[in-house]
């Protein structure tokens, strides 16, 4: 029975990868990211876009983004894949504007091309409080309002993400995080809107040995 199941699985995978060559996108969504490196400087600004695919996301070759506001275009063939349960996404997290301009608010189109050259497209929108671009890190919560979500991102010394979720009950201070996450080297607090259309990373906090 085990070998029969394995044969069925292999055959299904071969059929899926060979027959389903036309990209099929369910939707695409963007997040504007404000990256505060210290408490005094304005943030670095970039945006991330991911398309949820019904077709096999592993076949993606490149993604092109076009703003319908000013016809700016972005292109990447360094596409990142994310999967969860039976859902999958393809996208990129580091689209930036020329000359430190801000991403124009409004409608965009994502063009998704697979390894055979077949393409599909999907619209999405960008909107965010422009005041964040000149704000200091301490102003973020006031600008975003009361509905923001706080998460804690913890990294090891090689920059690998160890944890990214809501603050645990015992993590009232940075030292409490270091006490539990023994191999952690850096922590960043992240504030986002409920829909994740705006994500603000607070300045990094480096590991420090607690003083006696």
VENGI-V183163 format. One record per helix or strand of 2 or more residues. SS is the DSSP state (2 for helix, 1 for strand). FROM is the first residue (numbers start at 1). LEN is the number of residues. If there is no record, write none. Layout:
BEGIN
ss->SS from->FROM len->LEN
ss->SS from->FROM len->LEN
END
This chain:
BEGIN
ss->2 from->2 len->18
ss->1 from->25 len->11
ss->1 from->44 len->10
ss->2 from->57 len->3
ss->1 from->60 len->8
ss->1 from->73 len->4
ss->1 from->80 len->5
ss->1 from->87 len->9
ss->2 from->98 len->3
ss->1 from->106 len->9
ss->1 from->119 len->8
ss->2 from->130 len->5
ss->2 from->137 len->8
ss->1 from->149 len->8
ss->1 from->161 len->5
ss->2 from->174 len->7
ss->1 from->184 len->9
ss->1 from->198 len->4
ss->1 from->205 len->2
END
